[in-house]
Amino acid sequence: MRPIRLEISGLNSYIEKQVVDFSELTSRGLFGIFGKTGSGKSTILDAITIAMYGNISRDTKEYINTSSDSAKIKYIFEIGNKHNKRRYCIERDFRRSKSGTANSSRAILTEIHMDNTESVIAEQKMNVDKAIIDIVGLTASDFTRSVVLPQGKFSEFLQLDDSKRREMLERIFNLEKYGRSLTEKIKNKRDGKKIDIEVLENSLLQYDGTSQEIFDETYSKLTELQALSRDMRRELD
């Protein structure tokens, strides 16, 4: 994911609308965000996380500025390489509830085409949240553990159990088809074969007590009886 532009208003220390043009910042490659404590450095990263997933990474819903009743975020980003770039825009609006927490009042995700026209991909919070996971391939938890790392989140990643860490890395590197998807495919195949075996074993119950010796003896008697039957039929004729 490559950030292009971020617009914030009413979020934490940003009352008036502020614009961060990442395309200008990233033109020389590496860049840094510097400022005094409380100046709003973390809010820029929080705004990206909220725009993407509708939540803040620091376990709080009280992120609307105390002098504002609402907050607005607009975030434009790109996915893909130079041969297959796709640009998206997320807009989310929040209103302060009576308890002081932020509630989503509007969410929309659009794709920006080469001719600068836009087409709507999803509207409303739940639909936008799901569409973002499909586009980026990361859940909110993955995003805050691998892309935007708040304090303590990297150590949290290191302390994940093997299965959760493996699932997260599968999503990050798009390896689900070799991990969870393949495991699920094998499980379904195995379960199907187990059912086939059970059906076969139930069918074999009617032959319980049968052995190769009994089969050979019975087959020999059948052969003798068939020969006797032919002789008797000739005599009858």
GIFEN-V79458 format. One record per backbone hydrogen bond with DSSP energy under -1.0 kcal/mol. NH is the residue of the N-H (numbers start at 1). CO is the residue of the C=O. If there is no record, write none. Layout:
# GIFEN-V79458
nh | co
NH | CO
NH | CO
This chain:
# GIFEN-V79458
nh | co
2 | 78
4 | 76
5 | 76
6 | 20
7 | 74
8 | 18
9 | 72
10 | 14
11 | 14
12 | 63
14 | 11
18 | 8
20 | 6
22 | 20
23 | 4
25 | 21
26 | 22
29 | 26
39 | 36
44 | 40
46 | 42
47 | 43
48 | 44
49 | 45
50 | 46
51 | 47
52 | 48
53 | 49
54 | 50
65 | 10
68 | 65
71 | 94
72 | 9
73 | 92
74 | 7
75 | 90
76 | 5
77 | 88
78 | 2
79 | 86
84 | 81
86 | 79
88 | 77
89 | 110
90 | 75
91 | 108
92 | 73
93 | 106
94 | 71
95 | 103
96 | 69
97 | 101
100 | 97
102 | 61
103 | 95
105 | 93
106 | 93
108 | 91
109 | 122
110 | 89
111 | 119
112 | 87
113 | 117
116 | 113
119 | 111
121 | 109
122 | 109
124 | 107
128 | 124
129 | 125
130 | 126
131 | 127
132 | 128
133 | 129
134 | 130
135 | 131
136 | 132
137 | 133
143 | 139
144 | 140
145 | 141
146 | 142
147 | 143
148 | 143
153 | 150
156 | 152
157 | 153
158 | 154
159 | 155
160 | 157
165 | 161
166 | 162
167 | 163
168 | 164
169 | 165
170 | 166
171 | 167
172 | 168
173 | 169
175 | 170
178 | 175
181 | 176
183 | 179
184 | 180
185 | 181
186 | 182
187 | 183
188 | 184
189 | 185
190 | 186
191 | 187
192 | 188
193 | 189
194 | 190
195 | 191
196 | 192
197 | 193
198 | 194
199 | 195
200 | 196
201 | 197
202 | 198
203 | 199
204 | 200
207 | 204
208 | 205
210 | 207
215 | 211
216 | 212
217 | 213
218 | 214
219 | 215
220 | 216
221 | 217
222 | 218
223 | 219
224 | 220
225 | 221
226 | 222
227 | 223
228 | 224
229 | 225
230 | 226
231 | 227
232 | 228
233 | 229
234 | 230
235 | 231
236 | 232
237 | 233
